[in-house]
Amino acid sequence: MSRGARVDEQATVERRPARRVRAGRMVGVVATLVATALTVGLTQGWGRTDQAPVAASAAASSAAASSAAASSAAASSAAASSAAASSAAASSAAAVPTAPVVLNGTDDAFIQLLIPMNEGALALIDQLDTRKADADPSLRALLGELRKAHQAELRDLRGLLAAGNVPELNIHEGHQMPGMVTEASLAELRAAPDAEVPSRVAALIRAHLAQTVVLCRGEQTAGGSPELKALAGRIQQARTAELSTLDNRPGAPTTAPVG
């Protein structure tokens, strides 16, 4: 081998390591770039198949939260409406006239007398409930209806007093007024034998009903409040019908009619 050929071969051998070093550096740079690209891609969510479902799930969760909030608001509104409706019904049951009324002396006297008369009759009905239940069922049935009617009348009478800005005063307390069921009458009834109770109760309630008819006539004649005179007319009509039922029930004694 000539001297020149050996020199060329040596130069070629010396260049090979340098090429290998450069190639290795290039591979390292490429690997670094690929790793960086993968890191960025993973950070930004490239290639994630669950990205859309997660977004959809988030949207669904948001929608569900909104729906729950709307449902809660609707439930609160319904509860408030229900409470408001319940409150309005209770107020209607004990309503008083929306406009003031003017009561004269006869109006005031009529209301102040009829309130304790009705309360006495209710006490009488309650007293009968404590006695034998099989005694005079037709009388008990009538008194059950009288209880509801008297309670409604008391609400109306007290409503008119309030509308007239007149205080309730039991000016007849302790008096022996016609048709008034007194504590003394109730005491006698409690002491009476069971066999006498129905007839005693019927006599007391009849006197109460008949006297109320008389009072209602007087109110319609001399009363001043149109509202109260109309109520007195309705009460008189009811009492007349109640008296007829009382007097015509099975086993009732014959009595003179009250018209």
DRENBA-679653 format. One record per residue (C-alpha): residue number from 0; chain; y, z, x. Coordinates in steps of 0.05 Angstrom, whole numbers, plus 5000, padded with zeros to 4 digits. Layout:
<sites>
k:NUM, c:A, c2:Y, c3:Z, c1:X
...
</sites>
This chain:
<sites>
k:0, c:A, c2:5000, c3:5000, c1:5000
k:1, c:A, c2:5068, c3:4980, c1:5028
k:2, c:A, c2:5121, c3:5031, c1:5039
k:3, c:A, c2:5164, c3:5003, c1:4982
k:4, c:A, c2:5107, c3:5009, c1:4932
k:5, c:A, c2:5097, c3:5083, c1:4950
k:6, c:A, c2:5171, c3:5097, c1:4940
k:7, c:A, c2:5170, c3:5065, c1:4870
k:8, c:A, c2:5108, c3:5104, c1:4850
k:9, c:A, c2:5139, c3:5169, c1:4873
k:10, c:A, c2:5202, c3:5155, c1:4834
k:11, c:A, c2:5161, c3:5141, c1:4772
k:12, c:A, c2:5122, c3:5206, c1:4780
k:13, c:A, c2:5188, c3:5245, c1:4788
k:14, c:A, c2:5218, c3:5214, c1:4725
k:15, c:A, c2:5158, c3:5233, c1:4680
k:16, c:A, c2:5172, c3:5309, c1:4679
k:17, c:A, c2:5245, c3:5295, c1:4663
k:18, c:A, c2:5224, c3:5252, c1:4604
k:19, c:A, c2:5177, c3:5305, c1:4580
k:20, c:A, c2:5233, c3:5357, c1:4583
k:21, c:A, c2:5281, c3:5313, c1:4544
k:22, c:A, c2:5226, c3:5297, c1:4492
k:23, c:A, c2:5212, c3:5372, c1:4485
k:24, c:A, c2:5286, c3:5386, c1:4475
k:25, c:A, c2:5291, c3:5333, c1:4421
k:26, c:A, c2:5230, c3:5361, c1:4385
k:27, c:A, c2:5261, c3:5430, c1:4387
k:28, c:A, c2:5327, c3:5404, c1:4359
k:29, c:A, c2:5291, c3:5367, c1:4303
k:30, c:A, c2:5249, c3:5428, c1:4286
k:31, c:A, c2:5312, c3:5471, c1:4284
k:32, c:A, c2:5346, c3:5421, c1:4237
k:33, c:A, c2:5285, c3:5419, c1:4192
k:34, c:A, c2:5281, c3:5495, c1:4189
k:35, c:A, c2:5355, c3:5500, c1:4173
k:36, c:A, c2:5349, c3:5448, c1:4118
k:37, c:A, c2:5290, c3:5485, c1:4088
k:38, c:A, c2:5327, c3:5551, c1:4089
k:39, c:A, c2:5388, c3:5521, c1:4055
k:40, c:A, c2:5343, c3:5486, c1:4004
k:41, c:A, c2:5307, c3:5550, c1:3986
k:42, c:A, c2:5372, c3:5588, c1:3981
k:43, c:A, c2:5400, c3:5537, c1:3933
k:44, c:A, c2:5336, c3:5533, c1:3893
k:45, c:A, c2:5314, c3:5462, c1:3915
k:46, c:A, c2:5245, c3:5445, c1:3890
k:47, c:A, c2:5238, c3:5508, c1:3847
k:48, c:A, c2:5197, c3:5490, c1:3786
k:49, c:A, c2:5215, c3:5556, c1:3752
k:50, c:A, c2:5290, c3:5545, c1:3756
k:51, c:A, c2:5297, c3:5511, c1:3687
k:52, c:A, c2:5252, c3:5562, c1:3652
k:53, c:A, c2:5292, c3:5619, c1:3682
k:54, c:A, c2:5357, c3:5587, c1:3658
k:55, c:A, c2:5327, c3:5575, c1:3590
k:56, c:A, c2:5301, c3:5647, c1:3589
k:57, c:A, c2:5370, c3:5672, c1:3607
k:58, c:A, c2:5401, c3:5630, c1:3552
k:59, c:A, c2:5349, c3:5654, c1:3503
k:60, c:A, c2:5362, c3:5726, c1:3524
k:61, c:A, c2:5436, c3:5716, c1:3514
k:62, c:A, c2:5425, c3:5684, c1:3446
k:63, c:A, c2:5378, c3:5741, c1:3427
k:64, c:A, c2:5430, c3:5792, c1:3448
k:65, c:A, c2:5483, c3:5757, c1:3407
k:66, c:A, c2:5436, c3:5753, c1:3348
k:67, c:A, c2:5420, c3:5827, c1:3355
k:68, c:A, c2:5494, c3:5844, c1:3359
k:69, c:A, c2:5507, c3:5802, c1:3297
k:70, c:A, c2:5449, c3:5834, c1:3260
k:71, c:A, c2:5475, c3:5903, c1:3279
k:72, c:A, c2:5544, c3:5885, c1:3255
k:73, c:A, c2:5515, c3:5858, c1:3190
k:74, c:A, c2:5474, c3:5921, c1:3181
k:75, c:A, c2:5535, c3:5964, c1:3193
k:76, c:A, c2:5575, c3:5923, c1:3144
k:77, c:A, c2:5519, c3:5927, c1:3092
k:78, c:A, c2:5514, c3:6002, c1:3102
k:79, c:A, c2:5589, c3:6009, c1:3094
k:80, c:A, c2:5587, c3:5964, c1:3033
k:81, c:A, c2:5530, c3:6004, c1:3005
k:82, c:A, c2:5567, c3:6069, c1:3019
k:83, c:A, c2:5630, c3:6040, c1:2988
k:84, c:A, c2:5590, c3:6017, c1:2927
k:85, c:A, c2:5557, c3:6085, c1:2921
k:86, c:A, c2:5625, c3:6119, c1:2927
k:87, c:A, c2:5654, c3:6072, c1:2873
k:88, c:A, c2:5597, c3:6086, c1:2825
k:89, c:A, c2:5605, c3:6161, c1:2833
k:90, c:A, c2:5680, c3:6156, c1:2821
k:91, c:A, c2:5668, c3:6113, c1:2758
k:92, c:A, c2:5621, c3:6166, c1:2729
k:93, c:A, c2:5676, c3:6219, c1:2730
k:94, c:A, c2:5735, c3:6171, c1:2721
k:95, c:A, c2:5800, c3:6194, c1:2689
k:96, c:A, c2:5852, c3:6149, c1:2656
k:97, c:A, c2:5889, c3:6108, c1:2709
k:98, c:A, c2:5955, c3:6116, c1:2672
k:99, c:A, c2:5987, c3:6184, c1:2656
k:100, c:A, c2:5980, c3:6208, c1:2584
k:101, c:A, c2:6027, c3:6251, c1:2544
k:102, c:A, c2:5995, c3:6309, c1:2507
k:103, c:A, c2:6032, c3:6347, c1:2452
k:104, c:A, c2:6016, c3:6418, c1:2429
k:105, c:A, c2:5960, c3:6396, c1:2382
k:106, c:A, c2:5928, c3:6353, c1:2436
k:107, c:A, c2:5928, c3:6411, c1:2485
k:108, c:A, c2:5901, c3:6461, c1:2434
k:109, c:A, c2:5845, c3:6412, c1:2413
k:110, c:A, c2:5821, c3:6401, c1:2485
k:111, c:A, c2:5827, c3:6475, c1:2505
k:112, c:A, c2:5784, c3:6495, c1:2445
k:113, c:A, c2:5733, c3:6439, c1:2447
k:114, c:A, c2:5716, c3:6449, c1:2520
k:115, c:A, c2:5689, c3:6521, c1:2511
k:116, c:A, c2:5656, c3:6501, c1:2446
k:117, c:A, c2:5617, c3:6447, c1:2481
k:118, c:A, c2:5600, c3:6493, c1:2539
k:119, c:A, c2:5574, c3:6545, c1:2489
k:120, c:A, c2:5530, c3:6493, c1:2455
k:121, c:A, c2:5502, c3:6472, c1:2523
k:122, c:A, c2:5486, c3:6545, c1:2539
k:123, c:A, c2:5450, c3:6549, c1:2472
k:124, c:A, c2:5408, c3:6487, c1:2488
k:125, c:A, c2:5391, c3:6515, c1:2556
k:126, c:A, c2:5370, c3:6580, c1:2523
k:127, c:A, c2:5321, c3:6543, c1:2478
k:128, c:A, c2:5290, c3:6511, c1:2539
k:129, c:A, c2:5266, c3:6579, c1:2561
k:130, c:A, c2:5226, c3:6591, c1:2498
k:131, c:A, c2:5160, c3:6563, c1:2472
k:132, c:A, c2:5159, c3:6488, c1:2481
k:133, c:A, c2:5117, c3:6474, c1:2419
k:134, c:A, c2:5169, c3:6503, c1:2371
k:135, c:A, c2:5203, c3:6451, c1:2327
k:136, c:A, c2:5196, c3:6388, c1:2370
k:137, c:A, c2:5244, c3:6348, c1:2327
k:138, c:A, c2:5298, c3:6400, c1:2339
k:139, c:A, c2:5285, c3:6398, c1:2414
k:140, c:A, c2:5291, c3:6322, c1:2414
k:141, c:A, c2:5358, c3:6325, c1:2378
k:142, c:A, c2:5384, c3:6379, c1:2425
k:143, c:A, c2:5364, c3:6336, c1:2485
k:144, c:A, c2:5409, c3:6281, c1:2458
k:145, c:A, c2:5464, c3:6331, c1:2443
k:146, c:A, c2:5462, c3:6356, c1:2515
k:147, c:A, c2:5477, c3:6287, c1:2543
k:148, c:A, c2:5532, c3:6273, c1:2492
k:149, c:A, c2:5566, c3:6340, c1:2503
k:150, c:A, c2:5566, c3:6332, c1:2578
k:151, c:A, c2:5598, c3:6263, c1:2572
k:152, c:A, c2:5651, c3:6292, c1:2524
k:153, c:A, c2:5668, c3:6347, c1:2574
k:154, c:A, c2:5681, c3:6295, c1:2628
k:155, c:A, c2:5727, c3:6256, c1:2580
k:156, c:A, c2:5765, c3:6318, c1:2557
k:157, c:A, c2:5777, c3:6343, c1:2628
k:158, c:A, c2:5797, c3:6273, c1:2649
k:159, c:A, c2:5851, c3:6272, c1:2596
k:160, c:A, c2:5876, c3:6340, c1:2616
k:161, c:A, c2:5882, c3:6316, c1:2688
k:162, c:A, c2:5917, c3:6252, c1:2666
k:163, c:A, c2:5966, c3:6294, c1:2625
k:164, c:A, c2:5977, c3:6341, c1:2685
k:165, c:A, c2:5956, c3:6400, c1:2642
k:166, c:A, c2:5915, c3:6457, c1:2671
k:167, c:A, c2:5850, c3:6478, c1:2638
k:168, c:A, c2:5857, c3:6547, c1:2605
k:169, c:A, c2:5803, c3:6583, c1:2566
k:170, c:A, c2:5852, c3:6615, c1:2517
k:171, c:A, c2:5797, c3:6630, c1:2467
k:172, c:A, c2:5752, c3:6670, c1:2514
k:173, c:A, c2:5723, c3:6730, c1:2479
k:174, c:A, c2:5747, c3:6707, c1:2410
k:175, c:A, c2:5700, c3:6699, c1:2351
k:176, c:A, c2:5720, c3:6627, c1:2334
k:177, c:A, c2:5684, c3:6587, c1:2280
k:178, c:A, c2:5630, c3:6543, c1:2311
k:179, c:A, c2:5635, c3:6578, c1:2378
k:180, c:A, c2:5568, c3:6599, c1:2410
k:181, c:A, c2:5586, c3:6665, c1:2443
k:182, c:A, c2:5550, c3:6708, c1:2493
k:183, c:A, c2:5534, c3:6757, c1:2437
k:184, c:A, c2:5499, c3:6701, c1:2399
k:185, c:A, c2:5459, c3:6683, c1:2460
k:186, c:A, c2:5439, c3:6756, c1:2471
k:187, c:A, c2:5414, c3:6760, c1:2399
k:188, c:A, c2:5374, c3:6696, c1:2409
k:189, c:A, c2:5342, c3:6723, c1:2473
k:190, c:A, c2:5320, c3:6785, c1:2434
k:191, c:A, c2:5293, c3:6746, c1:2375
k:192, c:A, c2:5218, c3:6733, c1:2365
k:193, c:A, c2:5194, c3:6663, c1:2383
k:194, c:A, c2:5180, c3:6648, c1:2309
k:195, c:A, c2:5254, c3:6659, c1:2292
k:196, c:A, c2:5284, c3:6620, c1:2350
k:197, c:A, c2:5284, c3:6549, c1:2320
k:198, c:A, c2:5318, c3:6570, c1:2255
k:199, c:A, c2:5370, c3:6612, c1:2293
k:200, c:A, c2:5385, c3:6555, c1:2341
k:201, c:A, c2:5390, c3:6505, c1:2284
k:202, c:A, c2:5440, c3:6549, c1:2247
k:203, c:A, c2:5483, c3:6560, c1:2309
k:204, c:A, c2:5484, c3:6487, c1:2328
k:205, c:A, c2:5499, c3:6465, c1:2257
k:206, c:A, c2:5560, c3:6511, c1:2253
k:207, c:A, c2:5583, c3:6482, c1:2320
k:208, c:A, c2:5576, c3:6410, c1:2297
k:209, c:A, c2:5609, c3:6422, c1:2230
k:210, c:A, c2:5669, c3:6458, c1:2260
k:211, c:A, c2:5678, c3:6403, c1:2311
k:212, c:A, c2:5685, c3:6353, c1:2254
k:213, c:A, c2:5741, c3:6396, c1:2225
k:214, c:A, c2:5777, c3:6399, c1:2292
k:215, c:A, c2:5771, c3:6324, c1:2303
k:216, c:A, c2:5803, c3:6311, c1:2236
k:217, c:A, c2:5861, c3:6356, c1:2253
k:218, c:A, c2:5872, c3:6322, c1:2321
k:219, c:A, c2:5872, c3:6253, c1:2289
k:220, c:A, c2:5924, c3:6277, c1:2238
k:221, c:A, c2:5972, c3:6317, c1:2282
k:222, c:A, c2:5955, c3:6295, c1:2353
k:223, c:A, c2:6004, c3:6254, c1:2394
k:224, c:A, c2:5961, c3:6221, c1:2448
k:225, c:A, c2:5931, c3:6155, c1:2426
k:226, c:A, c2:5876, c3:6163, c1:2478
k:227, c:A, c2:5856, c3:6232, c1:2454
k:228, c:A, c2:5860, c3:6213, c1:2380
k:229, c:A, c2:5813, c3:6155, c1:2394
k:230, c:A, c2:5765, c3:6202, c1:2430
k:231, c:A, c2:5769, c3:6251, c1:2372
k:232, c:A, c2:5750, c3:6195, c1:2325
k:233, c:A, c2:5689, c3:6178, c1:2366
k:234, c:A, c2:5668, c3:6251, c1:2371
k:235, c:A, c2:5675, c3:6260, c1:2295
k:236, c:A, c2:5632, c3:6199, c1:2283
k:237, c:A, c2:5579, c3:6225, c1:2331
k:238, c:A, c2:5580, c3:6295, c1:2301
k:239, c:A, c2:5571, c3:6268, c1:2231
k:240, c:A, c2:5509, c3:6229, c1:2253
k:241, c:A, c2:5482, c3:6289, c1:2291
k:242, c:A, c2:5490, c3:6334, c1:2230
k:243, c:A, c2:5452, c3:6283, c1:2188
k:244, c:A, c2:5395, c3:6282, c1:2238
k:245, c:A, c2:5394, c3:6358, c1:2242
k:246, c:A, c2:5392, c3:6366, c1:2166
k:247, c:A, c2:5341, c3:6312, c1:2153
k:248, c:A, c2:5291, c3:6330, c1:2207
k:249, c:A, c2:5221, c3:6351, c1:2184
k:250, c:A, c2:5221, c3:6422, c1:2157
k:251, c:A, c2:5296, c3:6430, c1:2157
k:252, c:A, c2:5326, c3:6473, c1:2101
k:253, c:A, c2:5369, c3:6440, c1:2048
k:254, c:A, c2:5443, c3:6445, c1:2064
k:255, c:A, c2:5508, c3:6418, c1:2036
k:256, c:A, c2:5530, c3:6354, c1:2070
k:257, c:A, c2:5590, c3:6354, c1:2116
k:258, c:A, c2:5632, c3:6291, c1:2109
</sites>
